């Protein structure tokens, strides 16, 4: 039972990891004007991804300011996800 719960948590953390990666890539594509945010589909996609990530980013952004104009909260969240996955795998699955 605990092993299947651990696998589910690892899977959900992995999905969130990929959502963060997609958000970072989208922000680069928007910054370099590859994707036009005036497009309704692109705007909806960005809004959907922001709704998924902002609850995690908002508390961190209060304590971690951008460094040289670069938001490093996605990097910190990715590190936290990988650490959590490692803890779950070592304690719950095996």
C-alpha positions as CSV (number, residue, x, y, z in Angstrom):
1,X,0.0,0.0,0.0
2,X,2.7,2.5,0.9
3,X,4.7,1.5,-2.1
4,X,1.8,2.4,-4.5
5,X,1.2,5.6,-2.6
6,X,4.9,6.4,-3.0
7,X,4.8,5.6,-6.7
8,X,1.8,7.9,-7.1
9,X,3.5,10.8,-5.3
10,X,6.7,10.3,-7.4
11,X,4.5,10.3,-10.6
12,X,2.7,13.5,-9.6
13,X,5.9,15.2,-8.7
14,X,7.3,14.2,-12.1
15,X,4.3,15.7,-13.9
16,X,4.7,18.9,-12.0
17,X,8.4,18.9,-12.9
18,X,7.5,18.8,-16.6
19,X,4.9,21.5,-16.2
20,X,7.7,23.7,-14.8
21,X,10.0,22.8,-17.7
22,X,7.2,23.7,-20.2
23,X,6.6,27.0,-18.4
24,X,10.3,27.9,-18.5
25,X,10.6,27.1,-22.2
26,X,7.4,29.0,-23.0
27,X,8.7,32.1,-21.1
28,X,11.8,32.0,-23.2
29,X,9.8,31.6,-26.4
30,X,7.6,34.5,-25.4
31,X,10.7,36.6,-24.5
32,X,12.3,36.0,-27.8
33,X,9.0,36.7,-29.7
34,X,8.8,33.2,-31.1
35,X,5.3,32.8,-29.5
36,X,3.0,35.7,-29.7
37,X,1.0,36.1,-26.5
38,X,-1.7,38.0,-28.4
39,X,-2.7,34.7,-29.8
40,X,-5.7,33.4,-27.7
41,X,-4.5,29.8,-27.6
42,X,-1.1,30.8,-26.5
43,X,-2.5,33.1,-23.9
44,X,-4.8,30.4,-22.6
45,X,-1.9,27.9,-22.4
46,X,0.3,30.3,-20.5
47,X,-2.6,31.2,-18.1
48,X,-3.3,27.5,-17.4
49,X,0.3,26.7,-16.7
50,X,0.6,29.8,-14.4
51,X,-2.5,28.6,-12.5
52,X,-0.7,25.3,-11.8
53,X,2.6,26.8,-10.8
54,X,1.8,30.1,-9.0
55,X,0.6,28.5,-5.8
56,X,4.1,27.1,-5.4
57,X,6.0,30.0,-6.7
58,X,4.2,32.8,-4.8
59,X,5.4,32.0,-1.3
60,X,8.9,31.5,-2.5
61,X,9.0,34.7,-4.5
62,X,8.4,36.6,-1.2
63,X,11.7,35.3,0.2
64,X,13.8,34.9,-3.0
65,X,14.2,38.0,-5.1
66,X,15.1,37.8,-8.8
67,X,18.9,37.7,-9.4
68,X,19.9,40.1,-12.1
69,X,16.3,40.1,-13.3
70,X,16.1,36.3,-13.6
71,X,13.5,34.5,-11.5
72,X,15.2,31.5,-10.0
73,X,12.2,30.0,-8.2
74,X,11.6,27.4,-10.9
75,X,15.2,26.1,-10.3
76,X,14.6,25.9,-6.6
77,X,11.3,24.1,-7.0
78,X,12.9,21.6,-9.4
79,X,15.6,20.9,-6.9
80,X,13.0,20.5,-4.2
81,X,11.0,18.1,-6.4
82,X,14.0,16.0,-7.1
83,X,14.9,15.8,-3.4
84,X,11.4,14.9,-2.5
85,X,11.3,12.2,-5.1
86,X,14.6,10.8,-3.8
87,X,13.2,10.7,-0.2
88,X,10.0,9.1,-1.3
89,X,11.8,6.5,-3.4
90,X,14.2,5.6,-0.6
91,X,11.6,5.5,2.2
92,X,8.3,4.5,0.8
93,X,9.0,2.4,-2.3
94,X,12.0,0.3,-1.3
